[in-house]
Amino acid sequence: MGRSSGEGGDETSPERVAAGAERVTVGYVVRAKGVKGEVKVKPLTHSVERFDELSVVVVERQGEPDRVLRIERWRPDQPGILVKFAGIDTPEAAKECLVKGYLTICRDEVAPLPSSDAFYVFDLVGCRVEDESGRDLGAVVDVLEMPSTDVFIIRRNGEEVMVPMVSSFISDLSVADRRLILRGVEELFQ
């Protein structure tokens, strides 16, 4: 597990990555670690092996311009991974440029889902939500990972409602139609 820049990886050009394509977050930089500019990353992907296929990412930090960086290598470091980026060679540089940043990739580089009943959060956010009678319940604004089950965050009239992502509440979910139909949750939306 893990890789260096000489092994495999995609051939994504920095120009293509920076061209403004819609991007998806695959990791969050928690802190600098060590003396060589490595950073601790919390993977936001279903498989850390996903990083084997990445060679270039865009780092997004609030209030700063996006940075296109090449991954030199990565390795597991439980409960996350350590990543070394080309040109970031000190803990000070890592802290200044990367910490509290999100690692993003182009949407067309997203790894396949592990099963047909799995969805990416970015596909669910923005879906209209209705009950089985067609009454508008709002829109999905986020999905939280919880220990027992994921939870939809649905915003309606400025308020947020949490609905467990369980089959007994989901009547239909169509990412293509951008629509989620719920049942048995009426009391949550009163």
JOBEL-V218522 format. One record per residue. N is the residue number from 1. RES is the residue in three letters. BURIAL is I if it has 24 or more other C-alpha atoms within 12 Angstrom, else O. Layout:
n = [N | N]
res = [RES | RES]
burial = [BURIAL | BURIAL]
This chain:
n = [1 | 2 | 3 | 4 | 5 | 6 | 7 | 8 | 9 | 10 | 11 | 12 | 13 | 14 | 15 | 16 | 17 | 18 | 19 | 20 | 21 | 22 | 23 | 24 | 25 | 26 | 27 | 28 | 29 | 30 | 31 | 32 | 33 | 34 | 35 | 36 | 37 | 38 | 39 | 40 | 41 | 42 | 43 | 44 | 45 | 46 | 47 | 48 | 49 | 50 | 51 | 52 | 53 | 54 | 55 | 56 | 57 | 58 | 59 | 60 | 61 | 62 | 63 | 64 | 65 | 66 | 67 | 68 | 69 | 70 | 71 | 72 | 73 | 74 | 75 | 76 | 77 | 78 | 79 | 80 | 81 | 82 | 83 | 84 | 85 | 86 | 87 | 88 | 89 | 90 | 91 | 92 | 93 | 94 | 95 | 96 | 97 | 98 | 99 | 100 | 101 | 102 | 103 | 104 | 105 | 106 | 107 | 108 | 109 | 110 | 111 | 112 | 113 | 114 | 115 | 116 | 117 | 118 | 119 | 120 | 121 | 122 | 123 | 124 | 125 | 126 | 127 | 128 | 129 | 130 | 131 | 132 | 133 | 134 | 135 | 136 | 137 | 138 | 139 | 140 | 141 | 142 | 143 | 144 | 145 | 146 | 147 | 148 | 149 | 150 | 151 | 152 | 153 | 154 | 155 | 156 | 157 | 158 | 159 | 160 | 161 | 162 | 163 | 164 | 165 | 166 | 167 | 168 | 169 | 170 | 171 | 172 | 173 | 174 | 175 | 176 | 177 | 178 | 179 | 180 | 181 | 182 | 183 | 184 | 185 | 186 | 187 | 188 | 189 | 190]
res = [MET | GLY | ARG | SER | SER | GLY | GLU | GLY | GLY | ASP | GLU | THR | SER | PRO | GLU | ARG | VAL | ALA | ALA | GLY | ALA | GLU | ARG | VAL | THR | VAL | GLY | TYR | VAL | VAL | ARG | ALA | LYS | GLY | VAL | LYS | GLY | GLU | VAL | LYS | VAL | LYS | PRO | LEU | THR | HIS | SER | VAL | GLU | ARG | PHE | ASP | GLU | LEU | SER | VAL | VAL | VAL | VAL | GLU | ARG | GLN | GLY | GLU | PRO | ASP | ARG | VAL | LEU | ARG | ILE | GLU | ARG | TRP | ARG | PRO | ASP | GLN | PRO | GLY | ILE | LEU | VAL | LYS | PHE | ALA | GLY | ILE | ASP | THR | PRO | GLU | ALA | ALA | LYS | GLU | CYS | LEU | VAL | LYS | GLY | TYR | LEU | THR | ILE | CYS | ARG | ASP | GLU | VAL | ALA | PRO | LEU | PRO | SER | SER | ASP | ALA | PHE | TYR | VAL | PHE | ASP | LEU | VAL | GLY | CYS | ARG | VAL | GLU | ASP | GLU | SER | GLY | ARG | ASP | LEU | GLY | ALA | VAL | VAL | ASP | VAL | LEU | GLU | MET | PRO | SER | THR | ASP | VAL | PHE | ILE | ILE | ARG | ARG | ASN | GLY | GLU | GLU | VAL | MET | VAL | PRO | MET | VAL | SER | SER | PHE | ILE | SER | ASP | LEU | SER | VAL | ALA | ASP | ARG | ARG | LEU | ILE | LEU | ARG | GLY | VAL | GLU | GLU | LEU | PHE | GLN]
burial = [O | I | I | O | I | O | O | O | I | I | O | I | O | I | O | O | I | I | O | O | O | O | I | I | I | I | I | I | I | I | I | I | I | O | O | O | I | I | I | I | I | I | I | I | I | O | O | I | O | I | I | I | I | I | I | I | I | I | I | I | O | O | O | O | O | I | I | I | I | I | I | I | I | I | I | I | O | O | O | I | I | I | I | I | I | I | O | I | I | O | I | O | I | I | I | O | I | I | I | I | I | I | I | I | I | I | O | O | I | I | I | O | O | O | O | O | O | O | I | I | I | O | I | I | I | I | I | I | I | I | I | O | O | O | O | O | I | I | I | I | I | I | I | I | O | O | O | O | O | O | I | I | I | I | I | O | O | O | O | O | I | I | I | I | I | O | O | O | I | I | O | I | I | O | I | O | O | O | I | I | I | I | I | O | I | O | O | O | I | O]
